Amino acid sequence: MLEQALEEAYDQGSTPRTNLEKAVALQDFFRSGNFVYSERTPLREGYDGANAEVVKAFLNRRQGYCVHFASAMALLAREAGIPSRIAVGYAPGVATGETMAVDNSDAATSLASLLEPGTELKGYEVSGQQAHAWPELYLDGLGWVPFEPTPGRGYTPTYAPGPTSTAAPQESTAPEVPTSRSTPPRSESPDPTPQATTGSSSRDGSTAIWLAPLAILLAAAGLCVGPWRRQRTRQNRLALVRSGAPDAAQALWAELLSVGMDAGVEAGVHESVGDYLVRLADDHPRLAKPLQLLQDAIEQSFYAGRHVPAGDAPELLDALHEVQSQLRGELPAGRRILSFLFPRSLRSTPGKRATADGAKK
C-alpha cells in the first residue's frame, strides 16, 4: 500500500531526484485535491484499527484530519528513505494586529532575550481550534524541515512550490523556515546538492530498501505502545473491580488517579482520597455526585474493611467513566491527542500511595 501510494505521488509531476523534491512531491500529493479534510472519519470505514492499518484505511478512503495526513506523509517519507517525525502543537492562530518590539529591559522574557533588540513580534490569538499536527522531514544541509500536507489547514511553506491549482488557498499552520534556503523552480537545473557531490544518494537509496520496512514498523509501534499499555492497565484494574475482590477498591483508586494524571489534574503527593476527590468536586461541580460515590466506596474499603462487592461494580464503573469523559472532554484537542498517545500515568505508579494513605489514617 505505501509503495503504491509513493508511486502515485511521484506520478503527479516529474520524477524527483533529491530528498527535497521527494518531500515536496509527497506534500503536493496530499494537497492535490484527491484528499479531503474531515473530522468525522476516524470512527468508521476502518479507522478504528491499529498501527499501520489506520494509515492504510486513510490512504484508501482519502478522508481524515491532520493526524492522518501527518502520519501518512511521515510513513511515505520513510518509505522513500527520508527520516521523518510527527510534530504536535498549534497553528499560528488569528492575528490580533498587536505588535511588540524586543528590548533589553529586565522584564524581557526568555524568548525575547534570544532575539536581537528591535525585533518586532506579531500577536496571535490561539485556542483549541488551532490544535494541529504536521510532519517534519530530515533533509541534509537543512536539518528537520516542517511540511504541511493537510488540505484546508494551511499554505505550503515558502521553501516549497505553491499549492496545485485544485487546492484552495488556506491559512498557514506549519512553522516556516528561512527562505534563504528556498529551492529553485523545477523548470531550472537544480544546483548540485551535498548528496549528489558526495555520492551518498545511491548509498542512501540502497540502504533505505532494507531499512524502510523496519522504520515503518517501528514508527507505527512507537505511536501505539503508550495507548496499548494504558488500555491494558485499565482493563486489568476494571476486571479487579468487577470481581469484588479485596483489592477492588485499590484498583478503583489507582485508575482514578491515572485518569486525573492523564487529564493534568493529578493528586498532590500528600492528598488523601478525600482531599483529592473533594478538590476535584469543587473544581468540577457536575462531577460531585459520581466523585462522592467513588469516595465512599474507596474510603470504606481502605479505612473500614468493607470491601467493594461485585454487585456495586457497574454503578462505580459508570461513575468512573463519567469522571474520565468530563475531564478528558475539557482538554484542548491538541492536549487530548497528546494524553492519548503519551499517557502521563505510565511514567508513575498511581495507586500505590493509597496504601500509605490508608496506613496513616
C-alpha positions in Angstrom: 0.0 0.0 0.0 2.8 2.5 0.9 4.8 1.6 -2.2 1.8 2.1 -4.4 0.9 5.4 -2.8 4.5 6.6 -3.2 4.4 5.7 -6.9 1.2 7.6 -7.3 2.7 10.7 -5.6 5.7 10.6 -7.9 3.3 10.4 -10.9 1.9 13.9 -10.0 4.9 15.5 -11.8 8.5 15.0 -12.9 10.4 12.2 -11.2 12.0 13.6 -8.1 15.8 13.3 -7.8 16.6 14.8 -4.4 15.1 14.2 -1.0 13.7 17.8 -1.0 12.0 17.1 -4.4 10.6 13.8 -3.0 9.2 15.6 0.1 7.6 18.3 -2.0 6.1 15.7 -4.3 4.5 14.0 -1.2 3.2 17.3 0.1 1.6 18.1 -3.3 0.1 14.6 -3.5 -1.9 15.1 -0.3 -2.8 18.7 -1.2 -3.7 18.0 -4.9 -7.5 17.8 -4.2 -7.7 14.0 -4.2 -7.8 14.0 -0.4 -10.5 15.6 1.8 -10.1 17.1 5.3 -12.7 15.5 7.6 -13.1 15.2 11.4 -15.8 12.6 11.2 -14.0 9.6 9.7 -11.8 8.2 12.5 -14.6 6.1 14.0 -15.8 4.4 10.8 -14.6 2.9 7.5 -11.7 1.0 9.1 -10.2 3.9 11.1 -10.7 2.0 14.3 -7.8 -0.3 13.5 -4.3 -0.1 15.0 -0.7 0.6 13.8 -0.3 1.0 10.1 -3.9 -0.3 9.5 -5.2 3.2 10.2 -2.9 4.8 7.6 -3.9 2.1 5.1 -7.6 2.9 5.7 -6.8 6.6 5.3 -5.0 6.1 2.0 -7.9 4.0 0.8 -10.7 6.4 1.9 -8.7 9.6 1.4 -10.5 11.4 4.2 -9.2 12.3 7.6 -7.8 15.1 9.7 -4.3 16.5 10.4 -3.1 13.4 12.4 -3.9 11.1 9.5 -2.3 13.4 6.9 0.8 13.9 9.1 1.2 10.1 9.8 0.7 9.1 6.2 3.3 11.6 4.9 5.8 10.6 7.6 5.5 6.9 6.7 5.6 7.6 3.0 8.7 9.7 3.6 10.4 6.8 5.4 9.4 4.5 2.5 11.3 7.0 0.3 14.3 6.8 2.5 13.8 10.2 4.3 13.9 10.3 8.1 10.7 11.7 9.4 8.8 12.5 12.6 5.4 14.0 13.6 5.1 17.3 15.4 2.0 18.1 17.5 1.2 21.6 18.6 -0.7 24.6 17.5 -1.2 26.6 14.3 -0.3 30.3 14.4 -3.9 31.2 15.2 -5.6 34.5 14.3 -3.5 37.7 14.1 -4.6 40.3 16.7 -2.9 43.2 14.9 -0.9 43.9 18.1 2.9 44.0 17.9 5.7 44.1 20.5 9.3 45.3 20.0 12.1 43.4 21.7 14.1 45.4 24.2 16.8 44.9 26.7 14.7 45.6 29.8 14.9 43.4 32.9 11.3 42.3 32.3 12.1 40.8 28.9 11.0 37.2 28.5 13.4 34.3 27.9 12.3 34.2 24.3 12.9 37.9 23.8 16.4 37.5 25.3 17.3 35.3 22.3 16.3 37.9 19.8 18.0 41.0 18.5 16.8 44.2 20.2 14.3 46.0 18.0 12.9 42.8 16.5 9.1 43.2 16.1 6.9 40.3 17.3 3.4 40.0 16.0 0.5 39.0 18.3 -1.8 36.0 17.6 -4.8 34.6 19.4 -4.6 30.8 19.8 -7.3 28.4 21.0 -8.0 24.7 20.9 -9.4 25.2 17.4 -5.8 25.7 16.2 -4.5 22.3 17.6 -2.6 20.7 14.7 -0.2 18.0 13.7 2.3 18.1 10.8 5.3 16.0 9.7 8.9 17.1 9.8 11.5 15.5 7.4 15.2 15.5 7.9 17.0 16.9 4.8 20.8 17.0 4.5 22.1 20.5 4.9 18.7 21.8 6.3 18.0 19.6 9.3 14.4 18.9 10.4 12.1 20.7 8.0 8.3 21.0 8.6 5.8 20.3 5.8 2.1 20.9 5.5 0.2 18.0 3.8 -3.2 18.7 5.3 -5.6 20.5 2.8 -7.8 23.1 4.2 -5.4 23.8 7.1 -2.6 25.9 5.5 -0.5 27.2 2.7 2.5 25.1 1.7 5.8 26.5 3.3 7.8 29.2 1.4 10.6 26.8 0.6 8.3 24.6 -1.5 6.4 25.3 -4.8 3.0 26.8 -4.3 -0.2 24.7 -4.0 -1.6 23.0 -7.1 -4.4 24.7 -8.9 -7.0 22.3 -7.4 -6.1 23.2 -3.8 -7.9 26.2 -2.4 -5.8 28.9 -0.5 -5.8 28.3 3.2 -4.3 29.7 6.4 -0.8 28.6 7.2 -0.4 26.0 10.0 3.2 24.7 9.6 6.2 26.6 11.0 8.3 28.5 8.4 12.0 28.1 7.8 14.3 30.8 6.4 13.6 31.5 2.8 17.3 31.9 2.1 17.4 28.1 1.7 14.5 28.0 -0.7 14.7 25.7 -3.7 14.8 26.9 -7.4 11.8 26.2 -9.6 11.6 22.8 -11.0 12.0 24.1 -14.6 15.5 25.3 -13.8 18.5 23.0 -13.4 19.0 22.3 -9.7 22.3 23.1 -8.2 24.3 20.1 -7.0 23.4 19.1 -3.5 25.8 17.7 -0.9 24.2 14.3 -1.5 24.9 14.4 -5.2 28.5 15.6 -4.8 29.5 13.1 -2.2 27.8 10.2 -4.0 25.8 9.3 -0.8 22.4 9.4 -2.6 22.8 6.0 -4.2 24.1 4.5 -0.9 21.1 6.1 1.0 18.7 4.6 -1.6 20.1 1.1 -1.3 20.1 1.3 2.5 16.5 2.6 2.5 15.3 -0.5 0.7 16.3 -2.6 3.7 15.5 -0.1 6.4 12.2 1.3 5.2 10.0 -1.7 6.3 11.7 -1.7 9.7 11.3 2.0 10.1 7.6 1.8 9.2 7.1 -0.9 11.8 9.0 1.0 14.5 7.1 4.2 13.8 3.7 2.5 13.9 4.6 0.5 17.0 6.1 3.6 18.7 2.8 5.5 18.4 0.8 2.6 19.7 2.8 1.5 22.7 1.5 4.1 25.1 -2.2 3.7 24.3 -1.9 -0.1 24.3 -0.1 -0.2 27.7 -2.6 2.3 29.2 -5.6 0.4 27.9 -4.2 -2.9 29.2 -3.5 -1.5 32.6 -7.0 0.0 32.7 -8.7 -3.3 31.7 -6.8 -5.2 34.4 -8.0 -2.7 37.1 -11.6 -2.8 35.9 -11.6 -6.6 36.0 -10.5 -6.4 39.6 -13.3 -4.0 40.4 -15.9 -6.3 38.7 -14.6 -9.3 40.6 -15.4 -7.8 44.0 -12.0 -8.9 45.3 -10.5 -7.3 48.4 -8.2 -5.3 46.0 -11.2 -3.9 44.1 -11.1 -0.5 45.8 -7.3 -0.3 45.4 -7.7 -0.9 41.7 -10.5 1.7 41.5 -8.4 4.3 43.3 -5.4 3.6 41.1 -7.4 4.0 37.9 -9.0 7.2 39.3 -5.5 8.6 39.9 -4.4 7.7 36.4 -7.5 9.4 34.9 -6.6 12.6 36.8 -3.0 12.4 35.9 -3.6 11.9 32.2 -6.1 14.9 32.3 -3.5 17.1 34.0 -5.3 17.3 37.4 -3.3 14.8 39.3 -3.4 14.3 43.1 -0.9 16.0 45.3 1.7 13.9 47.0 0.2 14.4 50.4 -3.5 14.4 49.4 -5.7 11.6 50.8 -8.6 10.0 49.0 -11.0 12.5 50.5 -8.7 15.6 50.0 -8.2 14.8 46.3 -11.8 13.9 45.4 -13.3 16.8 47.3 -10.9 19.1 45.4 -12.0 17.6 42.1 -15.7 18.1 43.0 -15.1 21.7 43.9 -13.4 22.4 40.6 -15.9 20.3 38.6 -19.3 20.7 40.3 -21.0 18.4 37.7 -18.9 15.6 38.9 -19.8 16.0 42.6 -22.2 13.0 42.6 -20.0 10.4 40.9 -17.0 11.5 42.8 -18.9 11.2 46.2 -19.9 7.7 45.2 -16.3 6.7 44.4 -15.0 8.4 47.6 -17.5 6.5 49.8 -16.6 3.1 48.2 -12.8 3.6 48.4 -12.7 5.0 51.9 -15.0 2.3 53.3 -12.7 -0.3 51.9 -9.4 1.4 52.9 -10.5 2.5 56.4 -13.4 0.3 57.5 -12.6 -3.0 55.8 -15.9 -3.0 53.9 -14.7 -4.0 50.5 -16.5 -3.3 47.2 -19.0 -6.0 46.4 -19.2 -7.3 42.9 -22.9 -6.1 42.7 -21.8 -2.4 43.2 -19.2 -2.6 40.4 -21.4 -1.4 37.5 -22.5 1.7 39.3 -18.9 2.5 40.3 -17.5 1.9 36.8 -20.3 4.2 35.4 -19.2 6.9 37.8 -15.5 6.4 36.9 -16.4 6.6 33.2 -18.3 9.8 33.8 -15.4 11.4 35.6 -13.0 10.3 32.8 -15.2 11.6 30.0 -15.7 15.0 31.7 -12.0 15.6 32.5 -10.8 14.4 29.1 -13.5 16.5 27.3 -12.3 19.7 28.9 -8.9 19.3 27.4 -8.0 21.2 24.2 -7.8 19.0 21.1 -4.0 19.1 21.0 -3.6 18.1 24.6 -6.2 15.4 24.2 -4.2 13.8 21.4 -1.0 14.0 23.4 -2.6 12.5 26.5 -3.9 9.6 24.4 -0.6 8.9 22.6 1.7 9.5 25.6 -0.3 8.9 28.9 1.4 10.6 31.9 0.2 7.9 34.2 2.5 5.3 32.6 5.5 7.3 33.9 4.3 6.9 37.5 2.8 4.3 39.8 -0.6 5.8 40.7 -2.5 4.0 43.4 0.5 2.8 45.5 0.2 5.9 47.6 -3.3 4.7 48.6 -1.7 2.0 50.8 0.4 4.6 52.6 -2.5 7.0 53.0 -4.5 4.1 54.4 -1.8 3.3 56.9 -1.6 6.9 58.0 -5.3 7.1 58.6 
